[in-house]
């Protein structure tokens, strides 16, 4: 995107002579002579996150059509407007898991690790302003040119975003650089939010506030529940590619003034709790799913199925909550990673979503199938809903007739033998541990189906129930990997994690008695995947997952009872 002006005065950019916009069946770019205004405004919020006795103001940059016509607004709010600071991640190499009771005085830090600066989309103003929208780019509270301190997903951060929507509706005050009050007389008050990653998470947060005027959101690769971004069923689990990152590291990376916010940053580090991994009040304040009943905006979810930074659970639980509350919705699941889809009609699809919800153009977008899903071969399939309504839960029992040999997945179990394995994940990756399924491996247990007689499609959330004992510790990582075995290189389709202490839920752990068996039921990350004819479905059970969990010293031994364990897959 072009850099917006930092001066108090507005600039008028003229591209020819003046042809008014016309609204018809769809928003279209104007002909020659389109004029555009760009300006900076500071919007007053109702919070004081830096405790200086004054309401924080958030900076916004505006591009809009010139003239007296009132227009709807496409709004992206971001903590990345001025780039990122270098912030050290936490060490994930530990002697024992901290929840076992051996608490270090402080977590050592690795060398500085800079999070790459997101490539902020440069097409919003170029696309939407000529089509009769204003585009607002906001600096999230405590970041960029805004006042205050970043709070990593809590209510204060949300209020920093909704204050902008209030200003666009005449309910909040805004000022130019010289301090003169500025009103958004050019705004219809109808606002749509969009963004990728953190910039897509803020629309989710704003939507669950129920703020009046927010008519539509397009959250792309977005978080719906911050606990599940940095934790999983009681375990400290990192976003993919950022081992050791946590809520405090992210806040330090985006903060505009770390000295001013030192107390607030320290509080995040303390309250995030890397010891128990429990879903405490800190995380519950950052849970948007529980407030989905307050959403009145239409929601167009876009997410990559290869996104292990913001994992798939973020879109699946959000989608189910929206469905339960009859929120107008649409979802695209592409085969890529952390970002937008590589699809030629991406911009047009977003434009149609905003045209319908912000301009009231009846363009048929709400009568289309709700779900577009892309598979690994690049093809797209459309479903009436997501998951694929044709998918049905299929239960596989784990089986083993030997204490050491690989086991089976079938409709009925085989044998009563129990199997053990020893944690080696501190030095061995999951990709290494799933290899060689025909031979025993003391660092993992593997169970496979018979070769498939037809292509079998997975759509939705796999779940496992594992009866497990930790033989020589009071805590352990436990990881389940769903694997597509093709006869060559195995593919890890999806994975999930649990702390045996949190077998009754993520809000509080219970003691683990060494040697005692417990039933652990948990979900893996959602996936749409086709197991080809002749392939075998595999479940591999390991302890430490090198790329995601904490890495304790090797040697924890776990015992699994296959006959009392199962895998459930939504298949068609």
URPE-V392536 format. One record per residue. RES is the residue in three letters. SS is DSSP state (alpha for helix, beta for strand, coil for the rest). PSI is psi in radians with two decimals (999 if undefined). OMEGA is omega as a letter, one per 30 degrees, with the letter a starting at -180 (NA if undefined). Layout:
RES,SS,PSI,OMEGA
RES,SS,PSI,OMEGA
This chain:
UNK,coil,2.55,l
UNK,coil,2.63,l
UNK,coil,2.35,a
UNK,coil,2.72,a
UNK,coil,2.55,l
UNK,coil,-0.05,a
UNK,coil,2.91,a
UNK,coil,-0.49,a
UNK,coil,2.67,l
UNK,coil,2.58,l
UNK,beta,2.46,l
UNK,beta,2.10,l
UNK,beta,2.17,a
UNK,beta,2.26,l
UNK,beta,1.27,l
UNK,coil,-2.65,a
UNK,coil,-3.09,a
UNK,coil,1.88,l
UNK,coil,2.13,a
UNK,coil,2.67,l
UNK,coil,2.55,l
UNK,coil,2.33,l
UNK,coil,2.14,l
UNK,coil,-2.34,a
UNK,coil,-0.39,l
UNK,coil,2.72,l
UNK,coil,2.29,l
UNK,coil,2.62,l
UNK,coil,2.57,a
UNK,coil,2.99,l
UNK,coil,-2.86,a
UNK,coil,2.59,l
UNK,coil,0.43,a
UNK,beta,2.31,a
UNK,beta,2.48,a
UNK,beta,2.48,l
UNK,beta,2.43,l
UNK,beta,2.38,a
UNK,beta,2.82,l
UNK,beta,2.35,l
UNK,beta,2.58,l
UNK,beta,2.01,a
UNK,beta,2.30,a
UNK,beta,2.23,l
UNK,coil,3.10,l
UNK,coil,0.31,a
UNK,coil,2.76,l
UNK,coil,1.37,a
UNK,coil,-0.36,l
UNK,coil,0.09,l
UNK,coil,0.72,l
UNK,coil,0.13,l
UNK,coil,0.07,l
UNK,coil,2.51,l
UNK,coil,2.38,l
UNK,coil,2.54,l
UNK,beta,2.41,l
UNK,beta,2.40,a
UNK,beta,2.40,l
UNK,beta,2.53,l
UNK,beta,2.33,a
UNK,beta,2.35,l
UNK,beta,2.26,a
UNK,beta,2.77,l
UNK,beta,2.47,l
UNK,coil,2.79,l
UNK,coil,-3.13,a
UNK,coil,-0.17,a
UNK,coil,2.43,l
UNK,coil,2.43,a
UNK,beta,2.68,l
UNK,beta,2.99,a
UNK,beta,2.31,l
UNK,beta,2.15,a
UNK,beta,2.13,l
UNK,beta,2.21,l
UNK,beta,2.38,a
UNK,beta,2.47,l
UNK,coil,0.01,a
UNK,coil,0.21,a
UNK,coil,-0.56,a
UNK,coil,0.39,l
UNK,coil,-2.83,a
UNK,coil,2.56,l
UNK,coil,2.83,l
UNK,coil,2.18,a
UNK,beta,2.36,a
UNK,beta,2.31,l
UNK,beta,2.79,l
UNK,beta,2.61,l
UNK,coil,2.43,l
UNK,coil,0.03,l
UNK,beta,1.96,a
UNK,beta,2.69,l
UNK,coil,-0.87,l
UNK,coil,2.82,l
UNK,coil,2.36,a
UNK,alpha,-0.51,a
UNK,alpha,-0.16,l
UNK,alpha,-0.23,l
UNK,coil,-0.14,l
UNK,coil,1.54,a
UNK,coil,2.05,l
UNK,coil,2.69,l
UNK,coil,-0.61,l
UNK,coil,2.64,l
UNK,coil,2.25,l
UNK,coil,2.64,l
UNK,beta,2.53,l
UNK,beta,3.10,l
UNK,beta,2.79,a
UNK,beta,2.31,l
UNK,beta,2.02,a
UNK,coil,2.19,l
UNK,coil,2.31,a
UNK,coil,2.46,l
UNK,coil,2.21,l
UNK,coil,2.55,l
UNK,coil,1.58,a
UNK,coil,2.37,a
UNK,coil,2.38,a
UNK,coil,0.23,a
UNK,coil,-0.19,a
UNK,alpha,-0.95,a
UNK,alpha,-0.70,l
UNK,alpha,-0.61,a
UNK,alpha,-0.85,a
UNK,alpha,-0.62,a
UNK,alpha,-0.80,l
UNK,alpha,-0.27,l
UNK,alpha,0.29,l
UNK,coil,0.50,l
UNK,beta,2.71,l
UNK,beta,2.63,l
UNK,beta,2.23,l
UNK,beta,2.21,l
UNK,beta,1.96,a
UNK,beta,2.66,l
UNK,beta,1.99,a
UNK,coil,2.67,a
UNK,coil,2.31,l
UNK,coil,0.08,a
UNK,coil,2.88,l
UNK,coil,-2.24,a
UNK,coil,0.22,a
UNK,coil,2.72,l
UNK,coil,3.02,l
UNK,coil,-2.88,a
UNK,coil,2.44,l
UNK,coil,2.55,a
UNK,coil,0.19,l
UNK,coil,1.12,l
UNK,coil,0.02,a
UNK,coil,-3.01,a
UNK,alpha,-0.68,a
UNK,alpha,-0.73,l
UNK,alpha,-0.71,l
UNK,alpha,-0.77,a
UNK,alpha,-0.48,l
UNK,alpha,-0.60,l
UNK,alpha,-0.77,a
UNK,alpha,-0.39,l
UNK,alpha,-0.63,l
UNK,alpha,-0.76,l
UNK,alpha,-0.67,l
UNK,alpha,-0.76,l
UNK,alpha,-0.71,l
UNK,alpha,-0.29,l
UNK,coil,0.18,l
UNK,coil,0.26,a
UNK,coil,-0.09,l
UNK,coil,2.85,a
UNK,coil,2.53,l
UNK,beta,2.68,a
UNK,beta,2.62,l
UNK,coil,-3.11,a
UNK,coil,-0.50,a
UNK,coil,-0.12,l
UNK,coil,-0.05,l
UNK,coil,2.46,a
UNK,beta,2.45,a
UNK,beta,2.35,l
UNK,coil,2.57,a
UNK,coil,1.11,a
UNK,coil,-0.28,a
UNK,coil,-0.09,a
UNK,beta,2.39,l
UNK,beta,-0.29,a
UNK,beta,-0.15,l
UNK,beta,2.10,a
UNK,beta,2.40,l
UNK,beta,2.32,l
UNK,beta,2.59,a
UNK,beta,2.70,l
UNK,beta,2.91,a
UNK,beta,2.40,l
UNK,coil,-2.18,l
UNK,alpha,-0.69,l
UNK,alpha,-0.40,l
UNK,alpha,-0.39,l
UNK,alpha,-0.68,a
UNK,alpha,-0.63,l
UNK,alpha,-0.69,l
UNK,alpha,-0.79,a
UNK,alpha,-0.78,l
UNK,alpha,-0.68,a
UNK,alpha,-0.69,a
UNK,alpha,-0.14,l
UNK,alpha,-0.33,a
UNK,coil,0.33,a
UNK,coil,2.31,a
UNK,coil,2.38,l
UNK,coil,-0.36,l
UNK,beta,1.86,a
UNK,beta,-0.42,a
UNK,beta,2.62,l
UNK,beta,2.64,l
UNK,beta,1.48,l
UNK,beta,2.10,a
UNK,beta,2.18,a
UNK,coil,0.82,a
UNK,coil,2.69,l
UNK,coil,2.41,l
UNK,coil,-0.30,a
UNK,beta,1.91,a
UNK,coil,-0.50,l
UNK,alpha,-0.74,a
UNK,alpha,-0.10,l
UNK,alpha,-0.64,a
UNK,alpha,-0.02,a
UNK,beta,2.89,l
UNK,beta,1.90,l
UNK,coil,0.79,l
UNK,coil,-0.20,l
UNK,beta,2.57,l
UNK,beta,2.00,a
UNK,beta,2.20,a
UNK,coil,2.71,l
UNK,coil,2.47,a
UNK,coil,2.24,a
UNK,coil,-0.09,a
UNK,coil,0.92,l
UNK,coil,2.25,l
UNK,coil,-0.13,l
UNK,coil,2.66,l
UNK,coil,-3.10,a
UNK,alpha,-0.64,a
UNK,alpha,-0.64,l
UNK,alpha,-0.75,l
UNK,alpha,-0.74,l
UNK,alpha,-0.72,l
UNK,alpha,-0.53,a
UNK,alpha,-0.50,a
UNK,alpha,-0.23,a
UNK,coil,2.43,l
UNK,coil,-0.55,a
UNK,coil,1.61,a
UNK,coil,-0.56,l
UNK,coil,-0.75,l
UNK,coil,-0.52,a
UNK,coil,0.32,a
UNK,alpha,-0.71,a
UNK,alpha,-0.70,a
UNK,alpha,-0.69,l
UNK,alpha,-0.68,l
UNK,alpha,-0.65,l
UNK,alpha,-0.68,l
UNK,alpha,-0.78,l
UNK,alpha,-0.65,l
UNK,alpha,-0.81,a
UNK,alpha,-0.31,a
UNK,coil,-0.44,l
UNK,coil,1.49,l
UNK,coil,0.17,l
UNK,coil,-1.01,a
UNK,coil,-0.54,a
UNK,coil,0.18,a
UNK,coil,2.76,l
UNK,coil,1.44,a
UNK,coil,-3.12,l
UNK,alpha,-0.59,l
UNK,alpha,-0.82,a
UNK,alpha,-0.61,a
UNK,alpha,-0.50,l
UNK,coil,-0.22,a
UNK,coil,0.52,a
UNK,beta,1.88,a
UNK,coil,-0.38,a
UNK,alpha,-0.69,a
UNK,alpha,-0.31,a
UNK,alpha,0.38,a
UNK,alpha,-0.37,l
UNK,alpha,-0.21,l
UNK,alpha,-0.09,a
UNK,coil,2.18,l
UNK,coil,-0.19,l
UNK,coil,2.60,l
UNK,beta,2.38,a
UNK,beta,2.10,l
UNK,beta,1.73,a
UNK,beta,2.31,l
UNK,beta,2.26,a
UNK,beta,2.58,l
UNK,beta,2.33,l
UNK,coil,-0.22,l
UNK,coil,0.28,a
UNK,coil,1.85,l
UNK,coil,0.11,l
UNK,coil,-1.23,l
UNK,coil,1.75,a
UNK,coil,2.86,a
UNK,coil,-0.45,l
UNK,alpha,-0.51,a
UNK,alpha,-0.73,l
UNK,alpha,-0.61,a
UNK,alpha,-0.77,a
UNK,alpha,-0.58,l
UNK,alpha,-0.79,l
UNK,alpha,-0.77,a
UNK,alpha,-0.65,l
UNK,alpha,-0.70,l
UNK,alpha,-0.72,l
UNK,alpha,-0.78,a
UNK,alpha,-0.42,a
UNK,coil,0.25,l
UNK,coil,0.67,l
UNK,coil,2.34,l
UNK,coil,2.27,a
UNK,beta,2.78,l
UNK,beta,2.63,a
UNK,beta,2.38,l
UNK,beta,2.21,l
UNK,beta,1.91,a
UNK,beta,2.97,a
UNK,coil,-0.09,a
UNK,coil,-2.92,a
UNK,coil,-2.31,a
UNK,coil,1.54,a
UNK,coil,-2.93,a
UNK,coil,2.84,a
UNK,coil,2.64,l
UNK,coil,1.47,a
UNK,coil,2.29,a
UNK,coil,-0.45,a
UNK,coil,0.29,a
UNK,alpha,-0.92,a
UNK,alpha,-0.74,a
UNK,alpha,-0.65,l
UNK,alpha,-0.74,l
UNK,alpha,-0.74,l
UNK,alpha,-0.73,l
UNK,alpha,-0.64,l
UNK,alpha,-0.79,l
UNK,alpha,-0.67,l
UNK,alpha,-0.77,a
UNK,alpha,-0.86,a
UNK,alpha,-0.48,a
UNK,alpha,-0.52,a
UNK,alpha,-0.19,l
UNK,coil,0.41,l
UNK,coil,2.13,a
UNK,coil,1.53,a
UNK,coil,0.13,l
UNK,coil,0.05,a
UNK,alpha,-0.50,a
UNK,alpha,-0.10,l
UNK,alpha,-0.05,l
UNK,coil,2.82,l
UNK,coil,2.49,a
UNK,coil,-0.48,a
UNK,beta,2.27,l
UNK,beta,2.15,a
UNK,beta,2.26,l
UNK,beta,2.41,l
UNK,coil,3.03,a
UNK,coil,-0.48,a
UNK,coil,0.03,l
UNK,coil,-0.21,a
UNK,coil,2.63,l
UNK,beta,2.49,l
UNK,beta,2.55,l
UNK,beta,2.35,l
UNK,beta,2.69,l
UNK,coil,-0.47,l
UNK,coil,3.11,l
UNK,coil,2.44,f
UNK,coil,2.97,l
UNK,coil,2.09,a
UNK,coil,-0.31,l
UNK,coil,-0.23,a
UNK,coil,2.45,l
UNK,beta,2.48,l
UNK,beta,2.24,l
UNK,beta,2.13,a
UNK,beta,2.32,l
UNK,beta,2.34,l
UNK,beta,2.48,l
UNK,beta,2.49,l
UNK,beta,2.58,l
UNK,coil,2.37,l
UNK,coil,0.04,a
UNK,coil,2.56,a
UNK,coil,-0.27,a
UNK,coil,-0.49,a
UNK,coil,2.65,l
UNK,coil,2.61,a
UNK,beta,-2.92,a
UNK,beta,2.77,l
UNK,beta,2.14,a
UNK,beta,3.02,a
UNK,coil,-0.41,l
UNK,coil,2.58,a
UNK,coil,2.95,l
UNK,coil,2.03,l
UNK,coil,2.76,a
UNK,coil,0.10,a
UNK,coil,2.58,l
UNK,beta,2.64,a
UNK,beta,2.56,l
UNK,beta,2.73,l
UNK,beta,2.82,a
UNK,beta,2.34,a
UNK,coil,2.19,l
UNK,coil,0.24,a
UNK,coil,-0.21,l
UNK,coil,-0.49,a
UNK,coil,-0.05,a
UNK,coil,2.26,a
UNK,coil,2.83,l
UNK,alpha,-0.67,l
UNK,alpha,-0.60,l
UNK,alpha,-0.68,a
UNK,alpha,-0.44,l
UNK,coil,-0.20,a
UNK,coil,2.81,l
UNK,coil,0.93,a
UNK,coil,-0.21,a
UNK,coil,-0.13,a
UNK,coil,2.71,l
UNK,coil,2.59,l
UNK,coil,2.11,a
UNK,coil,-0.19,a
UNK,coil,0.06,a
UNK,coil,2.89,l
UNK,beta,2.43,a
UNK,beta,2.44,l
UNK,beta,2.28,a
UNK,beta,2.59,l
UNK,coil,2.98,l
UNK,coil,2.85,l
UNK,coil,2.35,a
UNK,coil,2.38,a
UNK,coil,-0.17,l
UNK,coil,2.80,l
UNK,coil,2.39,a
UNK,beta,2.19,a
UNK,beta,2.22,l
UNK,beta,2.32,l
UNK,beta,1.86,l
UNK,beta,-2.57,a
UNK,coil,1.95,l
UNK,coil,2.66,l
UNK,beta,2.58,l
UNK,beta,2.63,l
UNK,beta,2.09,a
UNK,beta,2.21,l
UNK,beta,1.97,a
UNK,beta,2.53,l
UNK,beta,2.45,l
UNK,beta,2.00,a
UNK,coil,-0.55,a
UNK,coil,0.30,l
UNK,coil,2.94,l
UNK,coil,0.10,l
UNK,coil,2.72,l
UNK,coil,2.65,l
UNK,beta,2.52,l
UNK,beta,2.21,a
UNK,beta,2.35,l
UNK,beta,2.29,a
UNK,beta,2.16,l
UNK,beta,2.18,a
UNK,beta,2.43,l
UNK,beta,1.90,l
UNK,beta,2.01,a
UNK,coil,-0.07,a
UNK,coil,-0.24,l
UNK,coil,-2.10,l
UNK,coil,2.15,l
UNK,coil,2.61,l
UNK,beta,2.13,l
UNK,beta,1.94,a
UNK,beta,-0.81,l
UNK,beta,3.05,a
UNK,beta,2.89,l
UNK,beta,2.87,a
UNK,beta,2.70,l
UNK,beta,2.61,l
UNK,beta,2.11,l
UNK,alpha,-0.43,l
UNK,alpha,-0.44,a
UNK,alpha,0.59,a
UNK,coil,-0.40,a
UNK,coil,0.00,l
UNK,coil,2.89,a
UNK,coil,-0.07,a
UNK,coil,-0.40,a
UNK,coil,2.40,l
UNK,coil,2.84,l
UNK,coil,2.66,a
UNK,coil,2.55,l
UNK,coil,2.15,l
UNK,coil,2.07,a
UNK,coil,2.30,l
UNK,coil,-0.26,a
UNK,coil,2.38,a
UNK,beta,2.50,l
UNK,beta,2.55,l
UNK,beta,2.10,a
UNK,beta,1.99,a
UNK,beta,2.19,a
UNK,beta,2.81,a
UNK,beta,2.60,l
UNK,coil,2.94,l
UNK,coil,2.52,a
UNK,coil,2.75,a
UNK,beta,2.55,l
UNK,beta,2.07,a
UNK,beta,2.50,l
UNK,beta,2.10,l
UNK,beta,2.03,a
UNK,coil,2.80,l
UNK,coil,2.33,l
UNK,coil,-0.28,l
UNK,coil,2.91,l
UNK,beta,2.41,l
UNK,beta,2.26,a
UNK,beta,2.56,l
UNK,beta,2.12,l
UNK,beta,2.27,a
UNK,beta,2.15,l
UNK,beta,3.11,l
UNK,coil,-1.63,a
UNK,coil,2.33,l
UNK,coil,1.79,a
UNK,coil,-0.71,a
UNK,coil,-0.12,a
UNK,coil,-0.79,a
UNK,beta,2.99,l
UNK,coil,2.71,a
UNK,beta,1.52,l
UNK,beta,2.90,l
UNK,coil,2.40,a
UNK,coil,2.70,l
UNK,coil,-0.20,l
UNK,coil,2.23,a
UNK,beta,2.29,l
UNK,beta,2.57,l
UNK,beta,2.29,a
UNK,beta,2.44,l
UNK,beta,1.67,a
UNK,alpha,-0.68,a
UNK,alpha,-0.38,l
UNK,alpha,0.34,a
UNK,coil,2.67,a
UNK,beta,2.82,l
UNK,beta,2.27,l
UNK,beta,2.17,a
UNK,beta,2.34,l
UNK,beta,1.86,a
UNK,beta,2.70,l
UNK,coil,999,NA
